[in-house]
Amino acid sequence: MSDKATGGLMLFAAASVCIYYTVWTILLPFFDASSPVHDYFPSREWAVRIPAFILVIGISAISLCLGLVIIKEHQ
């Protein structure tokens, strides 16, 4: 797969996730609770839990990498 195709695929995936999350968190409250649109999305508590989990994992990975670099420099 070429770099251009890979980049396009990554851009499409990022845009899709962004649009889905925006509809889920911003537009969904304006629909009635009985609307069938609510069936396409998880409960609203996950709109906070998922990004928080991703943030914790990301900060942990960055901290781990920095810690490993610091340990290697001291050896």
One Martini backbone bead per residue (centre of mass of N, CA, C, O) as a GRO file, in nm:
protein
   75
    1MET     BB    1   0.097   0.036   0.023
    2SER     BB    2   0.081   0.353  -0.008
    3ASP     BB    3   0.124   0.652   0.144
    4LYS     BB    4  -0.129   0.787   0.029
    5ALA     BB    5  -0.333   0.566   0.109
    6THR     BB    6  -0.270   0.560   0.409
    7GLY     BB    7  -0.333   0.858   0.466
    8GLY     BB    8  -0.626   0.848   0.365
    9LEU     BB    9  -0.722   0.632   0.565
   10MET     BB   10  -0.650   0.787   0.825
   11LEU     BB   11  -0.824   1.036   0.762
   12PHE     BB   12  -1.094   0.887   0.744
   13ALA     BB   13  -1.091   0.769   1.030
   14ALA     BB   14  -1.069   1.037   1.186
   15ALA     BB   15  -1.325   1.170   1.067
   16SER     BB   16  -1.526   0.953   1.157
   17VAL     BB   17  -1.477   0.973   1.460
   18CYS     BB   18  -1.538   1.275   1.487
   19ILE     BB   19  -1.830   1.268   1.382
   20TYR     BB   20  -1.945   1.060   1.578
   21TYR     BB   21  -1.873   1.212   1.843
   22THR     BB   22  -2.024   1.473   1.779
   23VAL     BB   23  -2.304   1.351   1.755
   24TRP     BB   24  -2.310   1.213   2.033
   25THR     BB   25  -2.246   1.481   2.219
   26ILE     BB   26  -2.414   1.723   2.065
   27LEU     BB   27  -2.680   1.613   1.901
   28LEU     BB   28  -2.834   1.391   2.070
   29PRO     BB   29  -2.987   1.574   2.289
   30PHE     BB   30  -3.200   1.685   2.058
   31PHE     BB   31  -3.321   1.414   2.077
   32ASP     BB   32  -3.536   1.200   2.144
   33ALA     BB   33  -3.544   0.919   2.342
   34SER     BB   34  -3.735   0.763   2.118
   35SER     BB   35  -3.532   0.772   1.912
   36PRO     BB   36  -3.354   0.572   1.681
   37VAL     BB   37  -3.074   0.714   1.707
   38HIS     BB   38  -2.995   0.598   1.996
   39ASP     BB   39  -2.918   0.301   1.889
   40TYR     BB   40  -2.619   0.396   1.763
   41PHE     BB   41  -2.548   0.458   2.069
   42PRO     BB   42  -2.415   0.483   2.349
   43SER     BB   43  -2.401   0.582   2.638
   44ARG     BB   44  -2.306   0.890   2.775
   45GLU     BB   45  -2.082   0.790   2.973
   46TRP     BB   46  -1.885   0.700   2.734
   47ALA     BB   47  -1.807   0.994   2.638
   48VAL     BB   48  -1.600   1.001   2.888
   49ARG     BB   49  -1.453   0.728   2.932
   50ILE     BB   50  -1.298   0.686   2.665
   51PRO     BB   51  -1.114   0.943   2.665
   52ALA     BB   52  -0.996   0.889   2.946
   53PHE     BB   53  -0.863   0.620   2.878
   54ILE     BB   54  -0.686   0.724   2.646
   55LEU     BB   55  -0.533   0.931   2.818
   56VAL     BB   56  -0.408   0.734   3.021
   57ILE     BB   57  -0.258   0.560   2.815
   58GLY     BB   58  -0.091   0.789   2.685
   59ILE     BB   59   0.053   0.889   2.943
   60SER     BB   60   0.178   0.614   3.013
   61ALA     BB   61   0.346   0.579   2.754
   62ILE     BB   62   0.513   0.837   2.781
   63SER     BB   63   0.629   0.775   3.063
   64LEU     BB   64   0.767   0.512   2.987
   65CYS     BB   65   0.956   0.626   2.772
   66LEU     BB   66   1.096   0.833   2.953
   67GLY     BB   67   1.195   0.633   3.166
   68LEU     BB   68   1.372   0.462   2.974
   69VAL     BB   69   1.558   0.692   2.886
   70ILE     BB   70   1.664   0.769   3.166
   71ILE     BB   71   1.781   0.493   3.238
   72LYS     BB   72   1.979   0.470   2.993
   73GLU     BB   73   2.145   0.733   3.059
   74HIS     BB   74   2.249   0.622   3.351
   75GLN     BB   75   2.417   0.360   3.233
   0.00000   0.00000   0.00000
